[in-house]
Amino acid sequence: MHIRFVERAEYPPNQCAVTLSAHGPFVDTGKNMDTIDGRVYVSLQGIRELIKASPIKDELDAQLKERDDEIARLQAELAEADKFQEAAEYTLAHFGGKVQRKPGPRKKKPE
């Protein structure tokens, strides 16, 4: 049997193996164990508790921080691009085609 999400525990003991709660949804492990007299279910709250107790939490927190930092960097980059666009639109609106030439002295054509 495959691991799957279910809204309610269908087989005894009809509760989460971690929290002992009968409130789902659950991960149905598809495994029956004689020691707990039935199917092994883990509720979403049970999964949260398992993650908090495991070293994977630190890894997940580090990944979230990396993502948050990347989002902040991209938002700052987007804000700069928006400022540049506003300045370019303002310049074109006020000076039109006069801005098409490069600044600085004109180069003389060789004769």
C-alpha positions as CSV (number, residue, x, y, z in Angstrom):
1,M,0.0,0.0,0.0
2,H,1.1,3.6,-0.7
3,I,1.4,6.5,1.7
4,R,-1.5,8.9,1.1
5,F,-3.4,11.8,2.7
6,V,-6.9,11.0,4.1
7,E,-9.5,13.2,5.8
8,R,-10.2,10.6,8.5
9,A,-8.6,7.5,9.9
10,E,-10.4,4.6,8.3
11,Y,-8.9,1.7,10.3
12,P,-8.3,1.2,14.0
13,P,-6.9,2.7,16.1
14,N,-8.4,5.7,14.2
15,Q,-6.0,8.2,15.6
16,C,-2.6,9.9,15.1
17,A,0.3,7.8,16.4
18,V,2.1,11.0,17.6
19,T,-0.7,13.2,19.1
20,L,-3.3,10.5,19.7
21,S,-5.8,12.9,18.2
22,A,-8.7,11.6,16.1
23,H,-8.9,14.9,14.1
24,G,-7.5,14.7,10.6
25,P,-6.4,15.1,8.0
26,F,-3.9,12.3,8.3
27,V,-1.0,10.7,6.5
28,D,-2.0,7.0,6.2
29,T,1.3,5.2,6.2
30,G,-0.4,2.1,4.8
31,K,1.4,0.1,7.5
32,N,-0.3,-2.0,10.2
33,M,1.7,-2.7,13.4
34,D,0.8,-5.3,16.0
35,T,2.3,-3.1,18.8
36,I,-0.2,-0.4,18.3
37,D,-3.0,-2.8,17.3
38,G,-3.7,-1.4,13.9
39,R,-2.9,1.1,11.2
40,V,-0.3,3.9,11.7
41,Y,-1.7,7.3,11.0
42,V,0.1,10.7,11.5
43,S,-2.0,13.9,11.6
44,L,-0.7,17.2,10.2
45,Q,-0.3,18.4,13.8
46,G,1.7,15.2,14.5
47,I,3.9,16.0,11.4
48,R,4.5,19.5,12.8
49,E,5.5,18.1,16.1
50,L,7.9,15.6,14.5
51,I,9.5,18.4,12.5
52,K,10.0,20.6,15.5
53,A,11.7,17.7,17.3
54,S,14.0,16.8,14.4
55,P,17.2,18.3,13.1
56,I,15.4,18.9,9.8
57,K,13.8,22.0,11.3
58,D,17.1,23.9,11.3
59,E,17.6,22.9,7.7
60,L,14.1,24.1,6.7
61,D,14.6,27.3,8.6
62,A,17.9,28.0,6.8
63,Q,16.2,27.3,3.4
64,L,13.4,29.7,4.3
65,K,15.9,32.4,5.3
66,E,17.7,32.0,2.0
67,R,14.4,32.3,0.1
68,D,13.4,35.4,2.2
69,D,16.8,37.0,1.5
70,E,16.5,36.3,-2.2
71,I,13.0,37.7,-2.3
72,A,14.2,40.9,-0.5
73,R,17.1,41.2,-3.0
74,L,14.8,40.8,-6.0
75,Q,12.3,43.3,-4.6
76,A,15.0,45.8,-4.2
77,E,16.2,45.2,-7.7
78,L,12.7,45.6,-9.0
79,A,12.3,48.9,-7.1
80,E,15.5,50.2,-8.7
81,A,14.2,49.1,-12.2
82,D,10.9,50.9,-11.5
83,K,12.7,54.1,-10.5
84,F,14.8,53.9,-13.7
85,Q,11.7,53.3,-15.8
86,E,9.9,56.3,-14.2
87,A,13.0,58.5,-14.9
88,A,13.2,57.3,-18.5
89,E,9.5,57.9,-19.1
90,Y,9.7,61.4,-17.5
91,T,12.7,62.3,-19.7
92,L,11.1,61.1,-22.8
93,A,7.8,62.9,-22.0
94,H,9.6,66.2,-21.4
95,F,12.3,66.1,-24.0
96,G,11.0,63.7,-26.6
97,G,13.3,63.0,-29.5
98,K,16.0,65.4,-28.3
99,V,17.4,62.7,-26.1
100,Q,18.2,60.3,-28.9
101,R,21.8,61.4,-29.4
102,K,24.6,60.4,-27.1
103,P,25.9,63.0,-24.7
104,G,29.2,64.7,-25.2
105,P,31.0,66.4,-28.0
106,R,30.4,65.2,-31.6
107,K,33.2,63.4,-33.3
108,K,34.4,65.0,-36.4
109,K,34.1,63.0,-39.6
110,P,37.5,62.3,-41.2
111,E,37.8,64.1,-44.6
